[in-house]
Amino acid sequence: MAMSSNPLDVITFGEAMLLLIAEQPGPLENVQTFRKRSAGAETNVAMGLSRLGLKVGWASRLGTDAMGRYLLSVMQSEGIDCSHVVCDSTQKTGFQFKGQVTDGSDPPVESYRQGSAATHMGPDDIDVPWLLSARHLHATGVFAAISNSSFFTAQKTMDLMRRAGRSVSFDPNLRPGLWATPQRMREGINDLAIRANWVLPGLEEGQFLTGESTPELIASFYLQRGVDAVIVKLGSQGAFFAGKEGTGSGYVPAFPVAKVVDTVGAGDGFAVGVISALLEGMGFTQAVDRGVWIGARAVQVLGDNEGLPTRAELDQAFAQSLNVPASNH
């Protein structure tokens, strides 16, 4: 495939899935009507960054079925470069059901992705000139977990970008059901994390991956292994960040949320805020502040990506001085 004529800001590799969201709360088997949307950790981030005005490319595989056609049209409508999405008539598109909850807890999710088109992605799917046309790569543990070949693809894309002097962000996004064992998940995710510049684990994820208990020690684990910065998501408590010597560290409080509707996608929204701000040259305090604000928007809507703001919405919010300085440690 030909390289895009316009250099990109961010590229991500990952699976898009058709998402069917329950229109009523209760067990999935009792729900009669569902709302059609898209799902995927990497695609959520791609959408969010594109809405903020960044030039984003997404590489993947889809079937040519109705689900694949729908997902491709959704991504194209977001202004994302989909020139490296392979549509294969011999493969199927993954999908998932998501329940609706009323108490702010994590909704039930059932995924059907085994053997999907995206699981067949491998290192040969990497168009190196296209990849290196971008200044940043965002990777997650979800794509790496869906097959052995996708794991090798994640390794190679991260290595190529780092060697070329580009920046790489990595969200562990642990999915235990996609890994053979917890130990294999820990080893695989940490193998990828230390290939990145910026690592964005949740607190429980970081505790599992590092064996450490506090945000400071989790950050130290990765900083000692060559990562440039670690940002630990703390849910309703905000986030903690720490970087290489001279970068500083600190806690950034969360933004108040009147009612949590759906927590799915909050981490992707957080990544959108952090990545976009850092690529704009902002410091870590401002970047994390933007991340927690977008994460707070994400938990107030049913879909995985409806809460991701446009550039106008972001600018308006921060013009009203919503950002709160971090307290340095």
Contacts in CASP RR format, 6 or more apart in sequence:
PFRMAT RR
TARGET T0000
AUTHOR 0000-0000-0000
METHOD contacts of the structure
MODEL  1
MAMSSNPLDVITFGEAMLLLIAEQPGPLENVQTFRKRSAGAETNVAMGLS
RLGLKVGWASRLGTDAMGRYLLSVMQSEGIDCSHVVCDSTQKTGFQFKGQ
VTDGSDPPVESYRQGSAATHMGPDDIDVPWLLSARHLHATGVFAAISNSS
FFTAQKTMDLMRRAGRSVSFDPNLRPGLWATPQRMREGINDLAIRANWVL
PGLEEGQFLTGESTPELIASFYLQRGVDAVIVKLGSQGAFFAGKEGTGSG
YVPAFPVAKVVDTVGAGDGFAVGVISALLEGMGFTQAVDRGVWIGARAVQ
VLGDNEGLPTRAELDQAFAQSLNVPASNH
1 83 0 8 1.000
1 84 0 8 1.000
1 127 0 8 1.000
1 130 0 8 1.000
2 83 0 8 1.000
3 127 0 8 1.000
3 129 0 8 1.000
3 130 0 8 1.000
3 133 0 8 1.000
4 57 0 8 1.000
4 81 0 8 1.000
4 83 0 8 1.000
4 130 0 8 1.000
4 133 0 8 1.000
6 55 0 8 1.000
7 55 0 8 1.000
7 133 0 8 1.000
7 134 0 8 1.000
7 135 0 8 1.000
8 55 0 8 1.000
8 56 0 8 1.000
8 57 0 8 1.000
8 81 0 8 1.000
8 133 0 8 1.000
8 134 0 8 1.000
8 135 0 8 1.000
9 49 0 8 1.000
9 54 0 8 1.000
9 55 0 8 1.000
9 56 0 8 1.000
9 134 0 8 1.000
9 135 0 8 1.000
9 136 0 8 1.000
9 279 0 8 1.000
10 46 0 8 1.000
10 49 0 8 1.000
10 54 0 8 1.000
10 55 0 8 1.000
10 56 0 8 1.000
10 57 0 8 1.000
10 134 0 8 1.000
10 135 0 8 1.000
10 136 0 8 1.000
10 137 0 8 1.000
10 138 0 8 1.000
10 275 0 8 1.000
10 279 0 8 1.000
11 56 0 8 1.000
11 57 0 8 1.000
11 58 0 8 1.000
11 59 0 8 1.000
11 130 0 8 1.000
11 131 0 8 1.000
11 134 0 8 1.000
11 136 0 8 1.000
11 137 0 8 1.000
11 138 0 8 1.000
12 42 0 8 1.000
12 43 0 8 1.000
12 45 0 8 1.000
12 46 0 8 1.000
12 56 0 8 1.000
12 57 0 8 1.000
12 58 0 8 1.000
12 59 0 8 1.000
12 137 0 8 1.000
12 138 0 8 1.000
12 139 0 8 1.000
13 42 0 8 1.000
13 58 0 8 1.000
13 59 0 8 1.000
13 60 0 8 1.000
13 121 0 8 1.000
13 125 0 8 1.000
13 139 0 8 1.000
13 143 0 8 1.000
13 150 0 8 1.000
13 153 0 8 1.000
13 154 0 8 1.000
13 157 0 8 1.000
14 40 0 8 1.000
14 41 0 8 1.000
14 42 0 8 1.000
14 43 0 8 1.000
14 58 0 8 1.000
14 59 0 8 1.000
14 60 0 8 1.000
14 118 0 8 1.000
14 121 0 8 1.000
14 140 0 8 1.000
14 142 0 8 1.000
14 143 0 8 1.000
14 150 0 8 1.000
15 40 0 8 1.000
15 42 0 8 1.000
15 43 0 8 1.000
15 60 0 8 1.000
15 94 0 8 1.000
15 113 0 8 1.000
15 116 0 8 1.000
15 118 0 8 1.000
15 119 0 8 1.000
15 142 0 8 1.000
15 143 0 8 1.000
15 146 0 8 1.000
16 38 0 8 1.000
16 39 0 8 1.000
16 40 0 8 1.000
16 43 0 8 1.000
16 60 0 8 1.000
16 62 0 8 1.000
16 68 0 8 1.000
16 71 0 8 1.000
16 74 0 8 1.000
16 75 0 8 1.000
16 93 0 8 1.000
16 118 0 8 1.000
17 38 0 8 1.000
17 39 0 8 1.000
17 40 0 8 1.000
17 71 0 8 1.000
17 93 0 8 1.000
17 94 0 8 1.000
17 95 0 8 1.000
17 96 0 8 1.000
17 111 0 8 1.000
17 113 0 8 1.000
17 116 0 8 1.000
18 36 0 8 1.000
18 38 0 8 1.000
18 39 0 8 1.000
18 67 0 8 1.000
18 68 0 8 1.000
18 70 0 8 1.000
18 71 0 8 1.000
18 93 0 8 1.000
18 94 0 8 1.000
18 95 0 8 1.000
18 96 0 8 1.000
19 36 0 8 1.000
19 37 0 8 1.000
19 38 0 8 1.000
19 39 0 8 1.000
19 95 0 8 1.000
19 96 0 8 1.000
19 98 0 8 1.000
19 303 0 8 1.000
19 304 0 8 1.000
20 34 0 8 1.000
20 35 0 8 1.000
20 36 0 8 1.000
20 37 0 8 1.000
20 95 0 8 1.000
20 96 0 8 1.000
20 97 0 8 1.000
20 98 0 8 1.000
21 34 0 8 1.000
21 35 0 8 1.000
21 36 0 8 1.000
21 37 0 8 1.000
21 98 0 8 1.000
21 99 0 8 1.000
21 100 0 8 1.000
21 302 0 8 1.000
21 303 0 8 1.000
22 28 0 8 1.000
22 31 0 8 1.000
22 33 0 8 1.000
22 34 0 8 1.000
22 35 0 8 1.000
22 97 0 8 1.000
22 98 0 8 1.000
22 99 0 8 1.000
22 100 0 8 1.000
23 31 0 8 1.000
23 32 0 8 1.000
23 33 0 8 1.000
23 34 0 8 1.000
23 35 0 8 1.000
23 100 0 8 1.000
24 31 0 8 1.000
24 32 0 8 1.000
24 33 0 8 1.000
24 100 0 8 1.000
25 99 0 8 1.000
25 100 0 8 1.000
25 101 0 8 1.000
25 102 0 8 1.000
26 99 0 8 1.000
26 100 0 8 1.000
27 108 0 8 1.000
28 97 0 8 1.000
28 99 0 8 1.000
28 108 0 8 1.000
28 110 0 8 1.000
31 99 0 8 1.000
31 100 0 8 1.000
34 97 0 8 1.000
35 302 0 8 1.000
36 70 0 8 1.000
37 303 0 8 1.000
37 304 0 8 1.000
37 305 0 8 1.000
37 306 0 8 1.000
38 70 0 8 1.000
38 71 0 8 1.000
38 74 0 8 1.000
38 75 0 8 1.000
38 304 0 8 1.000
38 305 0 8 1.000
39 96 0 8 1.000
39 98 0 8 1.000
39 304 0 8 1.000
40 142 0 8 1.000
40 268 0 8 1.000
40 304 0 8 1.000
41 140 0 8 1.000
41 141 0 8 1.000
41 142 0 8 1.000
41 143 0 8 1.000
41 171 0 8 1.000
41 173 0 8 1.000
41 265 0 8 1.000
41 268 0 8 1.000
42 58 0 8 1.000
42 138 0 8 1.000
42 139 0 8 1.000
42 140 0 8 1.000
42 142 0 8 1.000
42 143 0 8 1.000
43 58 0 8 1.000
43 60 0 8 1.000
43 71 0 8 1.000
43 75 0 8 1.000
43 305 0 8 1.000
44 265 0 8 1.000
44 268 0 8 1.000
44 269 0 8 1.000
44 272 0 8 1.000
44 304 0 8 1.000
44 305 0 8 1.000
44 308 0 8 1.000
45 138 0 8 1.000
45 140 0 8 1.000
45 171 0 8 1.000
45 268 0 8 1.000
45 269 0 8 1.000
45 271 0 8 1.000
45 272 0 8 1.000
45 275 0 8 1.000
46 56 0 8 1.000
46 57 0 8 1.000
46 58 0 8 1.000
46 75 0 8 1.000
46 78 0 8 1.000
46 80 0 8 1.000
46 138 0 8 1.000
47 75 0 8 1.000
47 78 0 8 1.000
47 80 0 8 1.000
47 305 0 8 1.000
47 308 0 8 1.000
48 78 0 8 1.000
48 269 0 8 1.000
48 272 0 8 1.000
48 305 0 8 1.000
48 308 0 8 1.000
48 309 0 8 1.000
49 56 0 8 1.000
49 138 0 8 1.000
49 272 0 8 1.000
49 275 0 8 1.000
49 276 0 8 1.000
50 56 0 8 1.000
50 78 0 8 1.000
50 79 0 8 1.000
50 80 0 8 1.000
51 78 0 8 1.000
51 308 0 8 1.000
51 309 0 8 1.000
51 310 0 8 1.000
51 311 0 8 1.000
52 272 0 8 1.000
52 273 0 8 1.000
52 276 0 8 1.000
52 309 0 8 1.000
52 310 0 8 1.000
52 311 0 8 1.000
52 314 0 8 1.000
53 311 0 8 1.000
54 276 0 8 1.000
54 279 0 8 1.000
55 81 0 8 1.000
56 79 0 8 1.000
56 80 0 8 1.000
56 81 0 8 1.000
57 80 0 8 1.000
57 81 0 8 1.000
57 82 0 8 1.000
57 84 0 8 1.000
57 134 0 8 1.000
58 75 0 8 1.000
58 80 0 8 1.000
58 81 0 8 1.000
58 82 0 8 1.000
58 84 0 8 1.000
58 85 0 8 1.000
59 84 0 8 1.000
59 85 0 8 1.000
59 121 0 8 1.000
59 125 0 8 1.000
59 126 0 8 1.000
59 127 0 8 1.000
60 84 0 8 1.000
60 85 0 8 1.000
60 86 0 8 1.000
60 117 0 8 1.000
60 118 0 8 1.000
60 121 0 8 1.000
61 85 0 8 1.000
61 86 0 8 1.000
61 87 0 8 1.000
61 88 0 8 1.000
61 91 0 8 1.000
61 117 0 8 1.000
61 118 0 8 1.000
61 120 0 8 1.000
61 121 0 8 1.000
61 125 0 8 1.000
62 68 0 8 1.000
62 71 0 8 1.000
62 72 0 8 1.000
62 85 0 8 1.000
62 86 0 8 1.000
62 87 0 8 1.000
62 88 0 8 1.000
62 91 0 8 1.000
62 93 0 8 1.000
62 117 0 8 1.000
62 118 0 8 1.000
63 87 0 8 1.000
63 88 0 8 1.000
63 89 0 8 1.000
63 91 0 8 1.000
63 92 0 8 1.000
63 93 0 8 1.000
63 117 0 8 1.000
64 87 0 8 1.000
64 88 0 8 1.000
64 89 0 8 1.000
65 92 0 8 1.000
65 93 0 8 1.000
67 93 0 8 1.000
67 94 0 8 1.000
67 95 0 8 1.000
68 87 0 8 1.000
68 93 0 8 1.000
71 93 0 8 1.000
72 82 0 8 1.000
72 85 0 8 1.000
72 87 0 8 1.000
75 82 0 8 1.000
75 85 0 8 1.000
76 82 0 8 1.000
83 130 0 8 1.000
84 125 0 8 1.000
84 127 0 8 1.000
84 130 0 8 1.000
86 117 0 8 1.000
86 125 0 8 1.000
88 117 0 8 1.000
88 120 0 8 1.000
91 115 0 8 1.000
91 116 0 8 1.000
91 117 0 8 1.000
91 120 0 8 1.000
92 115 0 8 1.000
92 116 0 8 1.000
92 117 0 8 1.000
93 116 0 8 1.000
93 117 0 8 1.000
94 111 0 8 1.000
94 112 0 8 1.000
94 113 0 8 1.000
94 116 0 8 1.000
94 117 0 8 1.000
94 118 0 8 1.000
95 111 0 8 1.000
95 112 0 8 1.000
95 113 0 8 1.000
96 109 0 8 1.000
96 110 0 8 1.000
96 111 0 8 1.000
96 112 0 8 1.000
96 113 0 8 1.000
97 109 0 8 1.000
97 110 0 8 1.000
98 107 0 8 1.000
98 108 0 8 1.000
98 109 0 8 1.000
98 264 0 8 1.000
98 303 0 8 1.000
99 107 0 8 1.000
99 108 0 8 1.000
99 109 0 8 1.000
100 107 0 8 1.000
100 262 0 8 1.000
100 302 0 8 1.000
101 107 0 8 1.000
101 108 0 8 1.000
101 262 0 8 1.000
104 259 0 8 1.000
104 260 0 8 1.000
104 261 0 8 1.000
104 262 0 8 1.000
104 263 0 8 1.000
105 263 0 8 1.000
106 263 0 8 1.000
106 264 0 8 1.000
107 262 0 8 1.000
107 263 0 8 1.000
107 264 0 8 1.000
109 264 0 8 1.000
113 119 0 8 1.000
113 146 0 8 1.000
115 147 0 8 1.000
116 146 0 8 1.000
118 143 0 8 1.000
118 146 0 8 1.000
118 150 0 8 1.000
119 146 0 8 1.000
119 147 0 8 1.000
119 149 0 8 1.000
119 150 0 8 1.000
120 147 0 8 1.000
120 149 0 8 1.000
121 143 0 8 1.000
121 147 0 8 1.000
121 149 0 8 1.000
121 150 0 8 1.000
121 153 0 8 1.000
122 149 0 8 1.000
122 150 0 8 1.000
122 152 0 8 1.000
122 153 0 8 1.000
123 149 0 8 1.000
123 152 0 8 1.000
123 153 0 8 1.000
123 156 0 8 1.000
125 153 0 8 1.000
126 153 0 8 1.000
126 156 0 8 1.000
126 157 0 8 1.000
126 160 0 8 1.000
128 160 0 8 1.000
131 137 0 8 1.000
131 157 0 8 1.000
131 160 0 8 1.000
131 161 0 8 1.000
132 160 0 8 1.000
132 161 0 8 1.000
132 164 0 8 1.000
132 166 0 8 1.000
134 161 0 8 1.000
134 166 0 8 1.000
135 166 0 8 1.000
135 167 0 8 1.000
135 279 0 8 1.000
136 161 0 8 1.000
136 166 0 8 1.000
136 167 0 8 1.000
136 168 0 8 1.000
136 169 0 8 1.000
136 275 0 8 1.000
136 279 0 8 1.000
137 157 0 8 1.000
137 158 0 8 1.000
137 161 0 8 1.000
137 166 0 8 1.000
137 167 0 8 1.000
137 168 0 8 1.000
137 169 0 8 1.000
138 168 0 8 1.000
138 169 0 8 1.000
138 170 0 8 1.000
138 171 0 8 1.000
138 271 0 8 1.000
138 275 0 8 1.000
139 154 0 8 1.000
139 157 0 8 1.000
139 158 0 8 1.000
139 168 0 8 1.000
139 169 0 8 1.000
139 170 0 8 1.000
139 171 0 8 1.000
139 192 0 8 1.000
139 196 0 8 1.000
140 170 0 8 1.000
140 171 0 8 1.000
140 172 0 8 1.000
140 173 0 8 1.000
141 154 0 8 1.000
141 170 0 8 1.000
141 171 0 8 1.000
141 172 0 8 1.000
141 173 0 8 1.000
141 174 0 8 1.000
141 175 0 8 1.000
141 189 0 8 1.000
141 192 0 8 1.000
142 173 0 8 1.000
142 175 0 8 1.000
142 178 0 8 1.000
143 150 0 8 1.000
143 153 0 8 1.000
143 154 0 8 1.000
144 150 0 8 1.000
144 151 0 8 1.000
144 154 0 8 1.000
144 155 0 8 1.000
144 188 0 8 1.000
144 189 0 8 1.000
144 192 0 8 1.000
145 151 0 8 1.000
145 175 0 8 1.000
145 178 0 8 1.000
145 179 0 8 1.000
145 185 0 8 1.000
146 178 0 8 1.000
151 188 0 8 1.000
154 192 0 8 1.000
155 191 0 8 1.000
155 192 0 8 1.000
155 195 0 8 1.000
158 168 0 8 1.000
158 170 0 8 1.000
158 192 0 8 1.000
158 195 0 8 1.000
158 196 0 8 1.000
159 195 0 8 1.000
161 167 0 8 1.000
161 168 0 8 1.000
162 168 0 8 1.000
162 195 0 8 1.000
162 197 0 8 1.000
167 197 0 8 1.000
167 198 0 8 1.000
167 278 0 8 1.000
167 279 0 8 1.000
168 195 0 8 1.000
168 196 0 8 1.000
168 197 0 8 1.000
168 198 0 8 1.000
169 196 0 8 1.000
169 197 0 8 1.000
169 198 0 8 1.000
169 199 0 8 1.000
169 200 0 8 1.000
169 271 0 8 1.000
169 274 0 8 1.000
169 275 0 8 1.000
170 192 0 8 1.000
170 193 0 8 1.000
170 195 0 8 1.000
170 196 0 8 1.000
170 198 0 8 1.000
170 199 0 8 1.000
170 200 0 8 1.000
171 200 0 8 1.000
171 201 0 8 1.000
171 267 0 8 1.000
171 268 0 8 1.000
171 271 0 8 1.000
172 189 0 8 1.000
172 193 0 8 1.000
172 199 0 8 1.000
172 200 0 8 1.000
172 201 0 8 1.000
172 202 0 8 1.000
172 205 0 8 1.000
172 206 0 8 1.000
172 209 0 8 1.000
174 185 0 8 1.000
174 189 0 8 1.000
174 205 0 8 1.000
174 208 0 8 1.000
174 209 0 8 1.000
176 182 0 8 1.000
176 185 0 8 1.000
179 185 0 8 1.000
182 208 0 8 1.000
186 208 0 8 1.000
186 209 0 8 1.000
189 209 0 8 1.000
190 209 0 8 1.000
190 210 0 8 1.000
193 199 0 8 1.000
193 201 0 8 1.000
193 209 0 8 1.000
193 222 0 8 1.000
193 227 0 8 1.000
194 222 0 8 1.000
194 225 0 8 1.000
194 226 0 8 1.000
194 227 0 8 1.000
196 227 0 8 1.000
197 227 0 8 1.000
197 228 0 8 1.000
197 229 0 8 1.000
198 227 0 8 1.000
198 228 0 8 1.000
198 229 0 8 1.000
198 230 0 8 1.000
198 231 0 8 1.000
198 274 0 8 1.000
198 275 0 8 1.000
198 278 0 8 1.000
199 222 0 8 1.000
199 227 0 8 1.000
199 229 0 8 1.000
199 230 0 8 1.000
199 231 0 8 1.000
200 230 0 8 1.000
200 231 0 8 1.000
200 232 0 8 1.000
200 233 0 8 1.000
200 267 0 8 1.000
200 270 0 8 1.000
200 271 0 8 1.000
200 274 0 8 1.000
201 209 0 8 1.000
201 218 0 8 1.000
201 230 0 8 1.000
201 232 0 8 1.000
201 233 0 8 1.000
202 232 0 8 1.000
202 233 0 8 1.000
202 234 0 8 1.000
202 235 0 8 1.000
203 215 0 8 1.000
203 218 0 8 1.000
203 232 0 8 1.000
203 233 0 8 1.000
203 234 0 8 1.000
203 235 0 8 1.000
206 212 0 8 1.000
206 218 0 8 1.000
206 232 0 8 1.000
207 213 0 8 1.000
207 218 0 8 1.000
209 218 0 8 1.000
209 221 0 8 1.000
210 217 0 8 1.000
210 218 0 8 1.000
210 221 0 8 1.000
210 222 0 8 1.000
211 221 0 8 1.000
212 218 0 8 1.000
212 220 0 8 1.000
212 221 0 8 1.000
215 232 0 8 1.000
215 234 0 8 1.000
215 240 0 8 1.000
215 242 0 8 1.000
215 251 0 8 1.000
216 240 0 8 1.000
216 242 0 8 1.000
216 249 0 8 1.000
216 329 0 8 1.000
218 230 0 8 1.000
218 232 0 8 1.000
219 230 0 8 1.000
219 232 0 8 1.000
219 240 0 8 1.000
219 241 0 8 1.000
219 242 0 8 1.000
219 243 0 8 1.000
219 249 0 8 1.000
220 242 0 8 1.000
222 230 0 8 1.000
223 229 0 8 1.000
223 230 0 8 1.000
223 242 0 8 1.000
223 243 0 8 1.000
223 244 0 8 1.000
228 243 0 8 1.000
228 244 0 8 1.000
228 247 0 8 1.000
229 241 0 8 1.000
229 242 0 8 1.000
229 243 0 8 1.000
229 244 0 8 1.000
229 247 0 8 1.000
229 284 0 8 1.000
230 241 0 8 1.000
230 242 0 8 1.000
230 243 0 8 1.000
231 239 0 8 1.000
231 240 0 8 1.000
231 241 0 8 1.000
231 274 0 8 1.000
231 284 0 8 1.000
231 288 0 8 1.000
232 239 0 8 1.000
232 240 0 8 1.000
232 241 0 8 1.000
233 239 0 8 1.000
233 267 0 8 1.000
233 270 0 8 1.000
234 240 0 8 1.000
234 254 0 8 1.000
235 254 0 8 1.000
235 266 0 8 1.000
236 254 0 8 1.000
236 257 0 8 1.000
237 253 0 8 1.000
237 254 0 8 1.000
238 251 0 8 1.000
238 252 0 8 1.000
238 253 0 8 1.000
238 254 0 8 1.000
238 292 0 8 1.000
239 251 0 8 1.000
239 252 0 8 1.000
239 254 0 8 1.000
239 270 0 8 1.000
239 288 0 8 1.000
239 291 0 8 1.000
239 292 0 8 1.000
240 249 0 8 1.000
240 250 0 8 1.000
240 251 0 8 1.000
240 252 0 8 1.000
241 248 0 8 1.000
241 249 0 8 1.000
241 250 0 8 1.000
241 252 0 8 1.000
241 284 0 8 1.000
241 285 0 8 1.000
241 287 0 8 1.000
241 288 0 8 1.000
241 326 0 8 1.000
242 248 0 8 1.000
242 249 0 8 1.000
242 250 0 8 1.000
243 249 0 8 1.000
243 284 0 8 1.000
247 284 0 8 1.000
248 284 0 8 1.000
248 328 0 8 1.000
249 328 0 8 1.000
249 329 0 8 1.000
250 285 0 8 1.000
250 326 0 8 1.000
250 327 0 8 1.000
250 328 0 8 1.000
250 329 0 8 1.000
251 326 0 8 1.000
251 327 0 8 1.000
251 329 0 8 1.000
252 285 0 8 1.000
252 288 0 8 1.000
252 289 0 8 1.000
252 292 0 8 1.000
252 324 0 8 1.000
252 326 0 8 1.000
253 292 0 8 1.000
253 324 0 8 1.000
254 292 0 8 1.000
254 296 0 8 1.000
255 292 0 8 1.000
255 293 0 8 1.000
255 296 0 8 1.000
255 322 0 8 1.000
256 296 0 8 1.000
257 296 0 8 1.000
257 299 0 8 1.000
257 300 0 8 1.000
258 300 0 8 1.000
259 300 0 8 1.000
260 299 0 8 1.000
260 300 0 8 1.000
261 299 0 8 1.000
261 300 0 8 1.000
261 301 0 8 1.000
261 302 0 8 1.000
262 299 0 8 1.000
262 301 0 8 1.000
262 302 0 8 1.000
262 303 0 8 1.000
263 299 0 8 1.000
264 303 0 8 1.000
264 304 0 8 1.000
265 295 0 8 1.000
265 298 0 8 1.000
265 304 0 8 1.000
265 305 0 8 1.000
266 295 0 8 1.000
266 296 0 8 1.000
266 298 0 8 1.000
266 299 0 8 1.000
267 295 0 8 1.000
267 298 0 8 1.000
268 298 0 8 1.000
268 304 0 8 1.000
268 305 0 8 1.000
269 291 0 8 1.000
269 294 0 8 1.000
269 295 0 8 1.000
269 297 0 8 1.000
269 298 0 8 1.000
269 307 0 8 1.000
269 308 0 8 1.000
270 291 0 8 1.000
270 292 0 8 1.000
270 294 0 8 1.000
270 295 0 8 1.000
270 298 0 8 1.000
271 291 0 8 1.000
272 291 0 8 1.000
272 294 0 8 1.000
272 308 0 8 1.000
273 287 0 8 1.000
273 290 0 8 1.000
273 291 0 8 1.000
273 293 0 8 1.000
273 294 0 8 1.000
274 287 0 8 1.000
274 288 0 8 1.000
274 290 0 8 1.000
274 291 0 8 1.000
276 290 0 8 1.000
277 283 0 8 1.000
277 286 0 8 1.000
277 287 0 8 1.000
277 290 0 8 1.000
277 291 0 8 1.000
278 284 0 8 1.000
278 287 0 8 1.000
282 290 0 8 1.000
285 325 0 8 1.000
285 326 0 8 1.000
286 323 0 8 1.000
288 326 0 8 1.000
289 323 0 8 1.000
289 324 0 8 1.000
289 326 0 8 1.000
290 314 0 8 1.000
290 318 0 8 1.000
290 323 0 8 1.000
293 317 0 8 1.000
293 318 0 8 1.000
293 322 0 8 1.000
293 323 0 8 1.000
294 307 0 8 1.000
294 308 0 8 1.000
294 309 0 8 1.000
294 314 0 8 1.000
297 307 0 8 1.000
297 308 0 8 1.000
297 309 0 8 1.000
298 305 0 8 1.000
298 307 0 8 1.000
298 308 0 8 1.000
300 307 0 8 1.000
301 307 0 8 1.000
309 317 0 8 1.000
END
